[in-house]
Amino acid sequence: MQRHKCQTSMALHGFIGTWEIIGCGYISGTYSDNQGLEGVRFRLDDNGDVIWTVPEELKSIPLFSCETYELYSTTISGVVLRFGAYAGHVLEFRCDQMEPRENLTMTCESWCMLHCKRIYEDATDKYHSIPFSLLPALEDGYFSDLTIVSSNKKQFKVHSTILKLQGCDIDWFADPCPFSNLPEDVLGTILHFLYAECLPENLTEVTTHQVLNAVSQYPCLNKLVSKCNLYLKNMALKQQIIGLVNDMHGSMNQIIEHFNVRNNHLSSENITSNPAKLCFVVKQSIRDAAVAGVKLLLLCDLFTKRKNELSREERHEIIRYAKSRLPIFLMQLQRFLQALKNTFSSMSAAQRLEVATFLVPEIEIILDTVSTLIVQVEKALTQIIQVLSPNDSSKNKSGVGEMLGKSLRNVLHIRELTKLENFHEHITCSLGLLLHKKENFNDMSSAQKVRSIARNLEQLIEELPIFLLRLEDVTAAFDEKLEWREFKFCFKVGTSKVSGILQKLVAHRDMLQDVVLQLCELVQRDSFNQSLQSLGLLDATSTSAHANECQKMSPSSCYSTPKHHHGYKLNLVESLCVSPPSNTSILSKLALQLFKNATDTDMEFEIVAANSEQSENETQSEEERIIKAHRVIVAARCDWFRRALLSGMREAIDK
């Protein structure tokens, strides 16, 4: 079956926009009603994101946890819309049209059929998404009636009308004024929030802690406290992500250094002339690769667990950061293969034969170890499959959301169990093949074993240059071949799959302890053990920790990454430094309520409505209406009124 991506075709544009579910029907199952999802809306944007508008009672349905999508077409199924991802699952819907206009029917195999209609959004909605802020009044200080002085004597011209909106429980006319004599950056941060409902840019963690100490006693500023705590939490997450990525880069660089003949400091003797040393280097490299691999698992798990606490843009920041690091990993892999190629190419025929002779007992040990490990994995999988029996559909009456969610989770559970059984079958076949190879190898004479290893070594040396050339081509064309939409979908689905598998492994940790402990014994890296403990796969009491053997890798000449790839900076606090849009802003709602109450107003709009139907001889009747407002808010929100009001002030001063 041929599969073609639709992302760049005209078909994609037919799907972009907002859709509303107007009908829902089960394809199979015990339920016969076709109601439940009506009214749910979803928006497919041109960046590959899907945004759901879902009632609270339906949010438990796995479909609404998906936040990205992709389209592809097949010769058999037609256009397929894929939503990703829920616990590693991609939900596929077969669409009835290639380029839908007003209506669309989507069918998810074994679950349901969704009938949708296109929704045309009001053009005025875009104005509601503009950030609401009164910050110009603080920056320019016009119409101020209060002055707050910081510890360095800087004066902040402020407005009690605005301060009372979010600081309603604070006596702003007390003597001294609240928050006086605080450090300038601390006072500036508090006032910035009161005027803009967000944190200022370039905020430091030290300042954030000082702000928390200053405002924690005021219940009306709980939202500022929450934003500061979230800022610190996101900054810690940023350091975790950067630390894990640097650890992976460090492990890769360490592997390269092992095979770098010129810089190898194990001995003055070249590793190519010493089979024992070469074997040691290979083992160390495999251990470092295992550390890098478990760090990658940690990164995937961390992203999946914390993504719901982040804004959409912050999640995309992490994905962009990951995409910016991929070329570096490819370059490191390229350097490793080049070092490996140089190492083996510099060996003479006699040296290769000597290495093959030395590897005979090592290969026997490796075959024994790997076969034992696979046997333990196969045994653990058998136990897990026995525990994971298909869920029974509950027939008792329940809410629509719970009923629909349960039916979809049952479909996904059966799908997952099938995949696990297929993987178990694959492991069993691989084990049989490995045991057969092990038996054949043990039946060989010593000379035959040496020749067999030598042939495999020769084949590796011959294939390395070809693989290296292919990798160079991929690295050179990385940005062209992997578009942002595609990478984002793959990243979200991939991290979700990894995290979903890890959750299953943690849930059955007792069955896997023999496998995990043997891996720890083979890798012999404290950082590997600690990472497994962080993932929940290894009990802290199951292995002894070696004191500070593997501290977090700090930047050094050995672990440095190519400098020209350091341009992208990870930012996970940007959303906290942007005022919320008008339709969700608390500050805008408070300002609207203040306007309606007409409390402490200081300006008036005089509206005169003339009756246009009066005859020419009659005196034109006029209807006047007075609208009271607050000039500082009007000036902060409308630049035209600001200029008019300030111009009037200057004229009054001149007179």
C-alpha positions in Angstrom: 0.0 0.0 0.0 1.5 3.3 -1.0 1.3 6.2 1.4 1.7 9.8 0.5 2.0 12.8 2.8 -0.5 15.6 2.3 1.1 18.3 4.2 2.2 20.4 1.2 -0.7 19.6 -1.1 -3.9 21.5 -1.6 -5.7 18.8 0.4 -4.3 20.1 3.6 -5.8 23.5 3.1 -9.2 22.0 2.9 -8.9 20.6 6.4 -7.4 23.7 8.1 -9.9 25.7 10.1 -12.4 25.1 12.9 -14.8 22.1 12.9 -17.7 21.2 15.1 -18.9 17.7 15.8 -22.6 17.5 15.0 -23.0 13.7 15.2 -21.3 10.7 16.6 -22.0 7.0 16.2 -20.4 3.8 17.4 -18.9 1.4 14.9 -19.0 -1.5 17.3 -19.7 -2.1 20.9 -22.7 -2.5 23.3 -23.9 1.1 23.1 -26.4 2.1 20.4 -26.9 5.8 21.1 -25.2 8.3 18.8 -25.0 11.3 21.2 -22.2 12.6 23.4 -19.7 14.5 21.4 -22.0 17.0 19.7 -20.8 20.6 20.2 -17.2 19.7 20.6 -15.0 21.9 18.4 -11.5 21.4 17.2 -9.2 23.7 15.2 -6.6 22.4 12.8 -4.0 25.0 12.1 -1.4 25.2 9.4 1.4 24.4 11.9 0.2 20.9 12.6 -1.5 21.7 15.9 -5.0 20.7 16.9 -6.8 22.8 19.6 -9.9 21.3 21.2 -12.8 23.2 22.8 -14.3 20.5 25.1 -16.8 20.5 28.0 -15.3 19.5 31.3 -17.2 16.2 31.5 -15.6 15.1 28.2 -12.0 15.9 28.9 -11.2 12.4 30.0 -11.6 11.0 26.5 -8.2 10.1 25.2 -8.8 11.8 21.8 -8.9 15.2 23.4 -5.4 14.7 24.9 -3.9 14.8 21.4 -2.4 18.2 20.4 -0.9 17.5 17.0 -2.0 16.0 13.7 -0.8 15.0 10.3 -2.5 14.0 7.1 -1.5 11.3 4.6 -3.3 9.5 1.7 -3.2 5.9 0.8 -4.3 4.1 -2.4 -6.8 2.0 -0.3 -8.0 4.1 2.6 -7.9 7.5 1.0 -7.1 10.5 3.2 -6.3 9.6 6.8 -6.2 12.2 9.6 -3.9 11.1 12.5 -4.0 12.7 15.9 -1.1 12.2 18.3 -0.6 11.2 20.9 -2.3 9.5 23.9 0.1 7.3 25.9 2.0 6.6 22.8 -1.1 5.9 20.7 -1.8 7.7 17.4 -5.6 7.9 16.7 -6.3 7.5 13.0 -9.5 8.7 11.3 -10.4 7.8 7.7 -11.9 10.9 6.0 -14.7 10.7 3.4 -13.3 13.6 1.3 -10.0 14.7 -0.1 -10.8 18.4 0.1 -13.7 19.0 2.5 -15.7 22.2 2.2 -18.6 22.5 4.6 -18.9 18.9 6.0 -16.6 16.1 6.9 -17.1 12.5 8.2 -14.2 10.8 10.0 -14.2 7.2 11.0 -11.9 5.7 13.7 -11.7 1.9 13.2 -13.4 -0.1 16.0 -14.5 3.0 17.9 -16.8 5.6 16.3 -17.7 7.8 13.3 -17.7 11.6 13.7 -19.8 13.9 11.5 -18.4 17.5 11.5 -19.3 20.8 10.0 -17.0 23.7 9.3 -17.3 26.8 11.6 -16.5 30.2 10.3 -15.1 32.3 13.1 -16.1 35.9 13.7 -13.5 38.3 12.3 -13.7 40.3 15.6 -12.4 37.3 17.6 -8.8 38.3 16.7 -9.2 41.5 18.8 -10.0 39.5 21.9 -6.7 37.7 21.6 -4.6 40.9 21.9 -2.8 41.1 25.2 -4.4 43.4 27.8 -2.0 45.7 29.6 -1.9 49.1 31.3 1.9 49.2 31.3 2.2 52.5 29.3 0.8 54.3 32.3 3.6 52.9 34.6 6.3 53.5 32.0 5.3 57.2 31.3 3.9 58.0 34.7 1.2 60.4 33.5 -1.8 61.2 35.8 -0.1 59.5 38.7 -1.4 60.2 42.3 1.2 58.1 44.2 4.9 57.7 44.3 6.7 54.6 45.6 10.4 54.9 46.3 12.8 51.9 46.0 15.8 51.2 48.2 18.1 53.0 45.8 15.8 56.1 45.8 14.3 55.5 42.4 10.8 56.9 42.2 7.9 55.0 40.6 5.0 57.2 39.6 1.9 55.0 40.1 -1.9 55.2 40.0 -4.1 54.1 42.9 -6.9 53.4 40.4 -4.9 50.7 38.7 -3.2 49.4 41.8 -6.5 48.8 43.5 -7.7 46.5 40.7 -5.5 43.5 41.6 -4.3 44.9 45.0 -7.8 45.5 46.4 -6.8 44.5 50.0 -3.8 46.8 50.2 -4.0 50.3 51.7 -2.0 52.1 49.1 -2.3 55.5 50.9 -0.6 54.2 54.0 2.5 55.9 55.3 4.9 54.6 54.3 3.4 53.4 51.0 3.4 49.5 50.7 6.5 48.0 49.1 8.6 51.1 49.7 12.3 50.7 50.1 12.4 47.3 48.3 15.2 46.8 45.8 14.4 48.4 42.4 14.1 45.2 40.5 11.8 43.6 43.1 9.5 46.7 43.3 9.5 46.9 39.5 8.4 43.3 39.2 5.5 43.8 41.6 4.3 46.9 39.8 4.8 45.3 36.4 2.4 42.5 37.4 -0.2 45.0 38.8 -0.2 46.9 35.5 0.2 44.0 33.0 -0.7 40.8 34.9 2.6 39.2 33.9 6.2 39.1 34.9 8.8 41.3 33.3 11.4 40.0 30.9 15.0 39.4 32.1 13.7 38.4 35.5 16.2 36.5 37.6 15.6 33.7 40.1 17.1 35.7 42.9 14.6 38.6 42.3 11.8 36.1 42.0 12.5 34.7 45.5 12.6 38.3 46.9 9.3 39.1 45.2 7.7 36.0 46.9 9.0 37.1 50.3 7.6 40.6 49.7 4.0 39.7 48.5 3.3 36.4 50.3 1.5 38.2 53.1 -1.1 39.7 50.7 -3.9 37.2 49.7 -5.0 39.5 46.8 -1.6 38.9 45.2 -1.9 35.1 45.1 -1.8 35.1 41.4 1.6 36.8 41.4 2.8 34.2 43.9 1.6 31.4 41.6 3.3 33.0 38.6 6.6 33.4 40.5 6.5 29.8 41.6 5.7 28.6 38.1 8.6 30.8 36.8 11.0 29.0 39.3 9.6 25.6 38.3 10.0 26.3 34.6 13.6 27.6 35.1 14.4 24.4 37.0 12.9 22.4 34.2 15.0 24.3 31.7 18.1 23.4 33.6 17.1 19.8 33.8 16.5 19.6 30.0 19.8 21.3 29.2 21.6 19.1 31.7 20.3 15.9 30.2 21.2 17.1 26.7 24.7 18.1 27.8 25.1 14.7 29.5 24.2 13.0 26.2 26.6 15.2 24.3 29.3 14.4 26.9 28.8 10.7 26.6 29.1 10.9 22.8 32.2 13.0 23.0 33.7 10.5 25.5 33.1 7.7 23.0 34.8 9.7 20.3 37.8 10.3 22.6 38.1 6.6 23.3 38.6 5.9 19.6 40.6 9.0 18.8 44.1 7.5 18.4 45.9 10.8 18.5 44.3 12.0 21.7 44.0 8.6 23.5 45.8 8.8 26.8 45.3 5.2 28.0 48.9 4.5 27.2 51.7 5.7 24.9 51.0 2.5 23.0 48.5 2.7 20.2 45.2 0.9 20.8 45.3 -0.8 17.4 48.4 -2.7 18.4 47.0 -3.9 21.7 43.8 -6.1 21.4 43.2 -6.0 25.2 43.2 -2.2 25.2 40.9 -2.1 22.1 38.5 -4.5 23.7 38.5 -2.3 26.9 37.8 0.8 24.8 34.8 -0.9 23.0 33.4 -1.9 26.4 33.8 1.6 27.8 32.1 3.0 24.7 29.1 0.7 25.0 28.8 1.8 28.7 28.9 5.4 27.7 26.3 4.8 25.0 24.0 3.1 27.6 24.3 6.2 29.8 23.4 8.4 26.8 20.4 6.2 26.0 19.0 6.2 29.5 19.4 10.0 29.6 17.3 10.2 26.4 14.6 8.1 28.1 14.7 10.5 31.0 14.3 13.5 28.7 11.3 11.9 26.9 9.6 11.0 30.2 10.3 14.5 31.7 8.7 16.2 28.7 5.6 14.0 28.7 5.1 14.4 32.5 5.6 18.2 32.5 4.0 19.2 29.2 0.6 19.8 30.7 2.1 22.4 33.0 3.5 24.3 30.1 1.9 26.6 27.5 1.7 25.4 23.9 4.5 27.8 22.9 6.7 26.6 25.7 6.2 23.0 24.6 7.2 24.1 21.1 10.2 25.8 22.5 11.4 22.4 23.9 10.8 20.8 20.5 12.7 23.5 18.7 15.5 23.1 21.1 15.6 19.4 20.5 15.5 20.0 16.7 18.4 22.4 17.0 20.5 19.7 18.9 19.9 16.9 16.4 22.4 18.1 13.8 25.0 18.2 16.6 24.3 14.6 17.5 24.5 13.6 13.9 27.9 15.4 13.6 29.1 13.6 16.7 27.9 10.2 15.3 29.8 11.2 12.1 33.0 11.9 14.1 32.6 8.6 15.9 32.3 6.6 12.7 35.2 8.5 11.3 37.4 7.7 14.3 36.2 4.1 14.2 37.1 3.9 10.5 40.5 5.4 11.1 41.2 3.0 13.9 40.4 -0.1 11.9 41.8 1.1 8.7 45.2 1.7 10.3 45.4 -1.9 11.4 47.5 -4.4 9.4 46.2 -7.8 8.4 48.3 -9.4 11.2 46.8 -7.0 13.8 43.3 -7.8 12.7 44.0 -11.5 13.0 45.5 -10.8 16.5 42.3 -8.9 17.4 40.1 -11.7 16.1 42.1 -14.3 18.2 41.7 -12.2 21.3 38.0 -11.7 20.7 37.2 -15.5 20.7 36.6 -15.8 24.4 35.0 -12.4 24.6 32.5 -13.3 21.9 31.6 -16.5 23.9 31.0 -14.4 27.0 28.9 -11.9 25.0 26.8 -14.6 23.5 26.2 -16.1 27.0 25.4 -12.8 28.5 23.0 -11.6 25.8 21.2 -14.9 25.6 20.7 -14.9 29.4 19.5 -11.3 29.2 17.0 -12.1 26.4 15.7 -15.1 28.3 15.0 -12.8 31.3 13.3 -10.3 29.1 11.2 -13.0 27.4 10.2 -14.3 30.8 9.2 -10.9 32.1 7.2 -10.2 28.9 5.3 -13.4 29.4 4.3 -12.4 33.0 3.3 -8.9 31.9 1.1 -10.3 29.1 -0.6 -12.6 31.5 -1.4 -9.7 33.8 -2.6 -7.4 31.0 -5.9 -9.0 30.2 -8.4 -7.1 28.0 -10.6 -4.7 30.0 -14.3 -5.7 30.3 -16.7 -3.0 29.1 -18.7 -1.8 32.0 -22.5 -2.0 31.3 -23.6 0.1 34.2 -24.9 3.5 33.5 -22.3 6.3 33.6 -21.7 9.7 32.2 -21.3 10.2 28.4 -17.7 11.3 28.7 -16.8 8.3 30.9 -18.6 5.9 28.6 -17.0 7.3 25.4 -13.6 7.5 27.1 -13.8 3.9 28.4 -14.8 2.5 25.0 -11.8 4.2 23.3 -9.4 3.2 26.1 -10.6 -0.4 25.6 -9.8 -0.2 21.9 -6.4 1.2 22.6 -5.8 -1.4 25.3 -6.5 -4.3 22.9 -4.3 -2.6 20.3 -1.5 -2.3 22.9 -1.8 -5.9 24.0 -1.6 -7.1 20.4 1.6 -5.1 19.9 3.0 -6.6 23.1 2.2 -10.1 22.0 3.8 -9.4 18.6 6.9 -8.1 20.3 7.0 -11.1 22.6 6.9 -13.3 19.5 9.7 -11.4 17.9 11.8 -11.7 21.1 11.2 -15.4 21.1 12.2 -15.8 17.5 15.3 -13.7 18.1 16.2 -15.8 21.1 15.9 -19.0 19.1 18.1 -17.5 16.4 20.7 -16.3 18.9 20.8 -19.7 20.6 21.3 -21.3 17.2 24.2 -19.0 16.4 25.7 -19.6 19.8 25.5 -23.3 19.3 27.1 -23.1 15.9 29.9 -20.8 17.2 30.6 -23.2 20.1 30.8 -26.2 17.7 33.6 -24.4 15.7 37.2 -25.1 16.2 39.5 -22.3 17.5 40.8 -21.6 14.0 37.2 -21.5 12.6 36.2 -19.1 15.3 39.1 -16.8 14.5 38.3 -16.8 10.8 34.6 -16.1 11.4 35.4 -13.1 13.6 38.0 -11.9 11.1 35.4 -12.1 8.3 32.9 -10.1 10.3 35.6 -7.5 11.1 36.5 -7.2 7.4 32.8 -6.7 6.6 32.5 -4.0 9.2 35.6 -2.2 7.8 34.2 -2.4 4.3 30.7 -1.0 5.2 31.9 1.8 7.4 32.8 4.2 4.6 29.5 3.6 2.9 27.5 4.3 6.0 29.6 7.3 6.7 28.8 8.8 3.3 25.1 8.3 3.8 25.3 9.9 7.2 27.1 12.9 5.7 24.3 13.3 3.2 21.6 13.1 5.9 23.4 15.7 8.0 23.9 18.1 5.1 20.2 17.9 4.1 18.8 17.7 7.6 16.9 21.0 7.6 15.5 20.5 4.1 14.3 16.9 4.6 12.8 17.3 8.1 10.2 20.0 8.2 9.1 21.6 11.4 5.5 20.2 11.2 6.8 16.6 10.6 9.5 16.8 13.3 7.0 18.2 15.9 4.6 15.4 15.2 7.3 12.7 15.4 8.7 14.3 18.6 5.4 14.4 20.4 4.4 10.9 19.3 7.8 9.5 20.1 8.1 11.0 23.5 4.6 9.9 24.3 5.4 6.3 23.2 8.6 6.2 25.3 6.8 7.6 28.3 3.8 5.1 27.9 6.2 2.2 27.7 8.1 3.4 30.8 4.8 3.7 32.7 4.0 0.1 31.8 7.5 -1.1 32.9 7.2 0.8 36.2 3.8 -0.7 36.8 5.4 -4.2 36.5 8.8 -3.3 38.0 9.0 -6.4 40.2 8.9 -8.6 37.1 11.8 -6.7 35.5 14.1 -6.4 38.5 16.4 -9.3 37.3 16.8 -7.7 33.9 17.4 -4.2 35.3 19.9 -5.4 37.9 21.9 -7.3 35.2 21.9 -4.2 33.0 23.3 -2.2 36.0 26.1 -4.8 36.5 27.0 -4.7 32.8 27.0 -0.9 32.4 28.8 -0.2 35.7 28.0 3.5 35.7 26.6 5.2 38.7 24.8 7.8 36.5 23.1 4.9 34.7 21.8 3.5 38.0 20.7 6.9 39.2 18.8 7.5 36.0 17.0 4.2 36.3 16.0 5.2 39.8 14.7 8.5 38.6 12.6 6.6 36.0 11.2 4.4 38.8 12.7 1.2 37.2 15.2 0.5 39.9 14.7 0.5 43.6 17.2 2.6 45.5 17.9 -0.3 47.9 18.6 -2.8 45.1 22.0 -1.4 44.2 24.8 0.3 46.1 25.6 3.8 45.0 29.2 4.6 44.3 30.0 8.0 45.9 30.0 10.8 43.4 31.6 8.7 40.7 29.4 10.3 38.0 28.7 13.9 38.8 26.8 15.9 36.3 29.1 16.6 33.4 30.2 20.2 33.3 31.3 22.0 30.2 35.0 21.3 29.4 37.2 21.0 26.4 36.5 17.3 26.3 32.7 17.6 26.4 32.3 20.8 24.4 29.9 20.9 21.5 30.5 22.6 18.2 30.3 26.4 18.9 28.4 27.4 15.7 25.4 25.4 16.9 24.9 27.3 20.1 22.6 29.9 18.6 19.3 28.6 19.9 18.4 29.4 23.5 15.8 27.5 25.3 13.1 29.8 26.9 10.4 28.2 29.1 9.2 31.4 30.8 8.2 33.5 27.8 4.5 32.9 28.3 4.8 34.2 31.9 6.2 37.5 30.5 3.2 38.2 28.2 0.0 39.8 29.3 -3.0 37.5 28.9 -5.5 38.3 26.1 -8.5 40.5 26.8 -11.0 37.6 26.8 -9.1 35.7 29.6 -7.4 38.6 31.5 -8.5 39.2 35.1 -7.2 42.7 34.9 -9.5 43.5 31.9 -12.5 42.1 33.8 -11.7 44.2 36.9 -11.2 47.3 34.7 -14.5 46.7 33.0 -16.2 46.3 36.4 -14.6 49.5 37.6 -15.9 51.3 34.5 -19.5 49.9 35.1 -19.4 51.0 38.7 -18.1 54.4 37.8 -16.1 54.5 41.0 -13.6 57.4 41.5 -13.9 58.6 37.9 -11.9 61.6 36.8 -13.1 62.3 33.2 -16.3 62.4 31.3 -17.4 61.7 27.7 -20.3 63.8 26.6 -22.3 62.0 23.9 -24.7 64.2 21.9 -27.2 62.4 19.6 -28.9 64.7 17.1 -32.3 63.9 15.6 -31.7 64.0 11.8 -35.5 63.9 11.0 -36.1 67.5 12.2 -37.3 70.0 9.6 -35.1 72.8 8.5 -37.3 75.4 10.3 -37.4 73.6 13.6 -34.7 73.8 16.2 -32.7 70.6 16.1 -33.3 68.7 19.3 -30.3 67.1 21.0 -30.0 64.2 23.4 -27.0 64.3 25.7 -25.5 61.4 27.6 -22.5 61.5 30.0 -20.2 58.5 30.2 -17.8 58.6 33.2 -14.3 57.0 32.9 -10.8 56.9 34.3 -8.4 58.9 32.3 -5.3 56.9 33.1 -6.9 53.7 31.9 -8.3 55.4 28.8 -4.8 56.9 28.0 -3.1 53.5 28.6 -5.4 51.7 26.3 -5.8 54.2 23.5 -2.8 56.1 22.1 -5.1 58.7 20.4 -6.8 59.6 23.7 -3.4 59.6 25.5 -2.0 62.2 23.1 -5.2 64.3 23.3 -5.3 64.2 27.1 -1.6 65.0 27.5 -1.8 67.8 24.9 -4.6 69.3 27.0 -2.5 69.1 30.1 0.4 71.0 28.4 -2.0 73.7 27.2 -3.3 74.1 30.8 0.3 74.3 32.1 1.2 76.9 29.4 -1.7 79.1 30.4 
